[in-house]
Amino acid sequence: MGDRVLTFDWSVQLADPALSAAVAALRDRLAGAGWSPADGTEARVAVLWTDRPDVAAEALGHHDPARPLLLAGPTLACADVEGRLAEAAGVIVGTPTPVHDVRVRAGSLAATELISDHPHTGWAHLGAHVHVRDRVLRVDKAADDVEVLYTANVSLAEHAVAAWRPSTGTGIFTLGSEAAAASSPALARLLVQTLRRLGGLTAPRPVRVGLLGYGAIGHEHSRAVAAVPGLELTAVCDASSARREAALAHSPAATAWADADSMLDESELDLVVVSTPPQSHATWALRAVQSGRHVVVEKPFALRTEEADAVLAAAREHRRLAVVYQNRRFDPDHLALRRLVREGALGEVFHLEAFVGGYGHPCNLWHSDEEVSGGAFYDWGAHVLDQVLDLVDVPIEHVTAATHKRMWFDVTNADHARVSLRFSTGAEAEFVYSDLAAALKPRWYVLGTRGAVVGSWRVERVVTRSDVGTLLEDVLAPADAPPVLDLHAADGSVTRVATPSAAPYAFHAELAEHLLLGLPMSVTGAQSRRVLAVMEAAAESARDGGRPVVPR
């Protein structure tokens, strides 16, 4: 959004190397989203994150009240030996608590002032509270002109964890004294909101969303927009009158359009979600970006890498977001597996297999038409290869692939497809999608130098009763339920891996935080372009008898 740019300076000097690295990563993360001094622009907010009294004293001595100073992390607790920082901030400082799960709430003044103009954004975007595992410095408000922004309870008493005193230009943000806390997304959200307040930025208006295409996935986007604070469905376009009526039944305040060009030309939109068939993704994404809108594209990004490159180039030129709806990046099994890989529980991962499929006729919709969908590699491949590249994030040497057409001749997609990746480290990965698999392979089979993970399919049933009371069972397809993960250790022991609960609309929540607060997304357009390059190389390899192809 146009009003989110805020420049600031950081001063980070900490004795704890882990905390210093975490704060530096946080600074870089915000800088990557535009929250950093621009060339030739004086920073509007200074951030001091230190445990050294000499550094704090020097910063206070050079502090200009006209430019806000935020005392962050352990600064008040460890670097204010004379109490001058607390005096400037207008607070009384007590002792810190042990590390625990801190429930942070918006302070009453902040909630009143920052939500008043736009009730669906500002502090309301954070919900009733936010959890951060950290210490709480017992801070009490002293001066009458101190605005309490965030609070946390300690022994039923409320203490400020973020506050702002305009008369002295001094603010406090006492969270982030632990490395794990400084690394958490929740703390980044709280910090950005605090910086916005000190920088004089008002609560941003909601992101006005237009949906281009309203099939099943369009309705999913509609539900997400309604559920995520900061997003507002403004327009819906579909050639089908029945689908337009269905969209308005769910979101009556939106405007329905039968023509996409008319919606883009005449609607006041900030973001367009492209849910048309894949062969038109790049065309409409480019059109949306060139009209000044951010764009979310359904997977796959496009059918050719040059199409995706054109969209990304236009997004850079117009300073707009272009990203693919990689919703399965947030699947519970993938999140659990990624945690194991990144924590080193498997050692060095050198072999990975992923599988989706079964035995049955593919659908008769455009998904099974190679000219429209791109083929078997481009449907589930856009999901699973994105997961694979998220787990093994190193350069790719080459791709090989093969397809079989042996049974379902009324559709044009391959009946069975296999793509193999060779990475620069020597690691290998393989993804198989099949409509001819009478016996299922595991969803995941991952080998590392210290252990392995097997993801086993679950067979789930939805049990109901008929109108006359007899039993009805609906057996779900394997891919409709998260698989069960087992961690196999080198000593032969097997441990069932806990998977996190699926966060509702996690992609859309990140999207809102990016557009409203400037926080970076875990899914990027460049990542999805890389996935597209692999799928494109796989299709080329399969056409040429499995010849190794280097992705473009």
N, C-alpha and C positions, 0 to 999 in steps of 0.2 A: 504494500500500500504506500502511497506517496508520502505519508507523514511519519514514517517509521525511522527515518535516518537520524541517528544521534551519534555525535562524535565524542570520544573520551580518551583520556590518557590513563595508562596503568603504571603503578609503581609496585612491584612485587619483590620483596626481599624477606625470605623465610629460611629458618634453620632446618626445617624438616624437608628433605629432598622430595619425598613423595607428595607432600602438600604443595611444594613449589611447582613440581611438574604438573599436578592437577590444575592449579590455578593458571599456569601458562597455557595448558590445553584449553581451558575454559576461555581465556582471553583470545586465543587463536580461533576458537569455535565461533565466538561472537564477531570477531574481525572478519571471518569468512562470510558472515551474513550482512556485512556492511556496518557493523557497530564499532567503528574505529575511526581515528582521525583521517580525514581526507587530505590530499595534497594541498598545502597552502591554507588549510582551514584550522583555526584554533579550536582545540577541544572544548566542548561545553561542560563536560563533567570530568573531574579527576577522581581516580579510584586508587586508594591506598590499602594494600593487603600485606601487612608486615607484622613481625613479632619483635622488631628491634626498636627500642626507645629512641635511639639517635635518629633513625630514619623518620619516625613519627614526629619528633620535635622539629626536624628540618622542614618537613612537609607543612606542619602547622605554621611555622615561621614565615613561609613563603605563600601561605594561602591567601588568595584574593576572594573575599566573600561574594564577589560578583560571579565567580565561577564555582559552582558547587563542588564540594569535596566529600566523597563517600568513604567512610572508614569501614573496611570490610574484613571478614574473617576474624583472626585473633587480634586485630589491631587494638581494640579497646581493652581486651582482657590481658594482653601481654606487653604492649608497647606504650601504654599511657601511665607511666609510673608516677607522674606528678598530677594526673587528673585533668590536664589542660584540654585534652581531646573531649573528655566527657563533659567538661564545662562548656566548651564550644557547641557541643551537640545538645546541651540542655538536658542531660540525663544523669541518673545516679546508677553506678555500676556495682554489682555484687559479685558473687562467685559463680563459676560455671558448673553445670551439672555433669555427671558422667555421660558418655555417649549412649543415646537411646533413640527410639523412634519418635521423632518430634512431629506433632501435628500443628501445622502453621495455618493461621487464619488471617483474613484481611482485617485490619484495624477499622474501627467505625468511621473515622474521618475519611480515610482512603476510600472505603466502600461508598460513602455518601458522595464524595466529590468525583470519583473516577467512573462511577456507574451511572450517574445522573443523566448524562446526555445520551448514552447508548446502553440501555440496560442489558443487552446481550453480549457486550464486550467488556473491555477494561478488566477490572478485578474479577468480575463475575465469570470470566473465561476460566478461572482457576477452580471453580466449583466451591463447595463449602469449606474445604480445607485441602492442604497439600502435605504429604508425608516426606520428611527428610531424616535420614539417620545421622545425627550430629549431636553436638553439645548445645546447651542453651545457656547463654550468659544472662544471669539475672539482672535485667535492666529495667529501671523504673523511670517513668517520665517525671521530670522536675519542673522545667520551664513551661509556662502556659502556651507559648507559641510553638511547641513541638507537635508536629503531625505524626501520629503513630500510623505506620503503613501496614505492618504485619505484627502479629503477636503469637506467642506460644505459652501454654500453661505449664507451670511447675508447681506441684503440690497445691493445685486449685487456685493458684495466683497467676494472673496474666502479666506477662513480661513482653516488652517490645523487642522484636528481633530485626525490625527495619523501621527507621523513623527519619524525619527530615525537619530541620530547623531553618526556615528561609532567612531569618534575620541575621544569622551568622554564615549562611551558605554551607552548613555542615550536616551530613546525613550519616546514619549508621546502618550497617548490614552485618549482624554478628554471626550469621551462619557461614559455614565454609571454613571452620577451624580444623576439620578432618579431611584427609585426601579423598576418602570415599564420598563424603558429602559434596565436596567441590566438584566432583566428577559427575554428579547426578543430574539428569535432565530437569528434575523438579527444582533444584537450586538455580539452574540457569534461567528457568521461567520466572522465579521470584526475583532474581537479580535484575533481569531485563525490565520487569515492571517497576522496580525501584529506581533504576536509571532513568526510565521514562519520566517518572515523577520529578526527580531532581532536575532533569533537563527541560522541564516545562512542557512536555508533550501531552496533549489531551488524549483521552481514550479514543482509539480508532473506531470508525464506523464499521458495521458489519461488512464482510466480503459478499458482494452481490454475485450470485452464482447463476449461470445459465447452463442447462443440460441439453446437449445436442444429441438426440436419440434417447428414446424412452422404452427400451425393452426391459428384460429382467434386471440387467445390471444398472440401467437408468433408474429403476425404482430403488435399487440398493443405494445409489448415490443420493437419491431424494431423501431416504430415511436417514442417511448419515448427515446430510446438511441440516435436517431438522433437529438431530440429536446433539450436534457439536456446536457449542456457543461460539459466536463470531462468524458463522456462515449463515447466509440468508438466501433461500431459493427465490429468484426473481423471474426467471423465464425458463420455459421448456419448449423444445422443438421436436416434432416428429411428424412424418408424413401421414401417419395413421390417426384418424380422428378418434378411434377407440382408445388409443394409447394417450392421446392428449387429454381425453376425458378422465382416464385413470390417474394421470399426473395431477390434474386439478382437484380430483376427489381427495387426494392425499395432501396437496398444498394449494388450497383455494386462493391464496394471495398471489400466486405466481401468474404470469401471463403466458398463454399458450400460443405457439407459432407453428404454422405448417411449412414455412419456408426458412431454411437456415440463413440464407443471405439477409433476409428481412430481419431476423432476430439479431444478427450481428450488427446490422446497420442502424437499427432503430431502438435497441434496448440498451439501458445503462447497466453494463455488466463489468465486473472486475475480473471474473474467472469464468472460463468456459470448460465444461467437461465433455470431451468428445467420446461418445459411445456408439458410433456408427460402425459398420463392418470394416475389418482391418485394411482393405485395399484403399479406403478413403481416409484413414486416420491422419496421414501426413498432410493431405490437402486441407482438411479442416483445421488441423492444428496450426498450420502455417497461416491460414486465413485469420484465425483468432488472434495469434500473436501480432500479426501485422496490423490488426485493428486496435492494438493497444491493450489486449487482455492477457492475463495469465492463462495457462492451459494445462489441463490434466487430460491425458490420452489413455484410453483403454489399451490393454496389452493386445497384440504386440505394438511397439512404438510405430512401426511402419513395416512394409514388406522389403524395402531396400535401404541400405545404410545411407546412401546419398540423400534419400528423403528425410531421414532423421537428422542428418547433418544440416540440411537446409532449415529445419525447424529450430535446431539448437543455435544456429548462427543468427537467425532472426530474433530469437529470444535474447541473445546477448546484445544485439544491436538495439533492441527496444527496451532492454533492461526488464524483461519479464521472465516469469517462471515457466518452464516447460518440463513436465515430469509425467511419468507413466504410472498408472494405478497398479503398482506391484503389491496387491493386498496380501498375497501369500508370504511375503517377507515377514509378516506378523503372525503366521501360524504357530501354535504352541509348540509343535514338535521341532520346527525349524529354530525357534528361539532357544529351546532347550539344547539342541544340538550345537548351535552357534556358541552358546555359553561354554559347553564342554570343550569345544575346539579352541576357543580363545583363552580359556583358563589353562590350557595345556593338559587336560585330563587324559587325552589320547596320545600325548607326545606330538611328534610331527606327523600330520596326516599325509599319507602317500597314495591311498587308494580309496575311491569313493564311488558307490553305485547308487543310483536312484531309479525307482520304477513307479509308473502309474499305468493302470489299465485293467483288463479282464477279458472275458470272452463274450462278445455280443455285438450286435449291429450298431455302428455309430449313428449319431443323430442325423436326420435328413435336413438340417438347417445349413446356413452358410458355413458353419464351423467345419463341415465335411467337404466343402468345395475349395479345392486347392487354389483356384484363381482368386477367390475372395479372401480366404483365410491365410494363405501362404503355404498351407500344407500341414502335415502331421507335426513337423518340428515347431511350428509357430503357435500352436494352441496351448497344450500343456507345457510345451518346451519354454514358452515365455515365462511361465511360473517357475518351473523346476530348475531350469538353467540359471535363472536369477538367484535362486537359493544356493545352487552349487557355487556360483562365482562369488557369492557373499561369504561362503565358507572357505573357499580357496582363492584368496585375493592376490594372485601373482600373475605375471604375464603368461599368455598362452602361446605355445610353440606352433601347434597345428591342431586341426579338427579332422576326424574321419567319421563317416556315417554310412548307413545302409538302410534301405527300405524294402518292404515286401508288399506286393499286391496279389493276394491269393484267394480272397473270399468275398469281399463286399464290393462288387463291381458296379453297383448303382450309385456309388459316391466316388469322388476323385481323390480324396486323401488316401495315403498309404494305410494299409491295415496294421502294419507293424513298422516301427522306426527306431533306430538305434544311433546315438551320437556319442562319440568318444573324444575327450579332450586330453591333450598332453601339455603339461605346464612346464615352465622354465626350470623349476626345481626338480623335475623328474616325476612329480606326482601325476596321477592319472584319475580321470573321472569319467563315468559313463551314465547316460540317461536313456532308458528304454520306455517308449510308450507303445502299448499294444492293445488292439481289439481282438487279438487271436490268442490271448494268454489264458488257457483253461486252468493252468496252475500259476498262482501269483508268486512273483519274487518279493522279497522284503521291500518295503517302501524305502528304507535306508540300509546300506551296508557300508560302514566306514571303518577303515583300518588306519591305525596310527602306530608309531613305534613303541607306545606304552600301553595300548589297549584298543578296543573296538566298540562300535555301537551298531546294534541291529534294531531297526524300526519295523515292528510287525503290524500288519493290518489288523484292524478290529472289525468284527461282524456285528453290527448294531441293528436292532429292530425297533420300530415304532409300533407299539401294541395298542390297538383300539378295539371297539366293539361295533358291530353292524347295527342297522336299525332294529333288527329283531334280537339283538343281544349276543350274537355269535362272535367268536374271536376273529379279528382281522389283524394281519401282520404285514408291515411294510419293511422289507429288508433293504437297508441302505447300501448304496454302492460303497466299496472300500474307501474311495477317495473322499467320501462325505463325512468321515470321522477321523480325528487325528490318530495317527498310529501310536502304539506303545513302544517306548524306547528302553532298551536294556544296555547297560554299560558292562562290557566284558573286560576284566582286568587281566594283566599278564599272569597272575597267580591262579587263574581259573575261576575266580569269583565273579558272580553276576549280580548287578545291582539295578533295580528298576529306577529309572530316571524320573524325577518329578518334573512335570511340564507345567508352565505357568498358565493361568486362566487366560483365555483369549480376551484381550482388551477390546471393548466395543469401539469400532470405527477408529482404530489407531492411526491409520493413514490420514484420515480426514482431520484428526486432532493435530497431527504434525503439520498438515497443510495450513490450518488456521493459525497455528503458532508461528509458522514461517511468514505468512502474509501480514499478520497483525503485529507480531513482536520481533520479526527478523531472525528468529531462531532457525538454524539449518535443519533440513530434513535428512532422515537416514536413507531415503530413496532419492536418487538424483537422475536427471535425464541422461547424463553421461554413462551411468551404470546400465541403464536400459538400452542405450545405444550399443554398449558392449555385448549385451545379451543378443541383440539383433544381429550383430556381426557374427556371432557364433552360429546362430540359426541359419543365416545366409550361407556361411561356409559349409554347414552340414548339408544343406540342400544341394550345394554345388558338388560336394564330395560324393553324395549318394548318386547324383546323375552321372558321375564319372567313375563309377565302379569302386568307390571307397578311397579314391586318391586323397592323400593328406592335403588340406587346404589351410593356409594361414588366414585367419580372420582379418577383414579390412579394418 
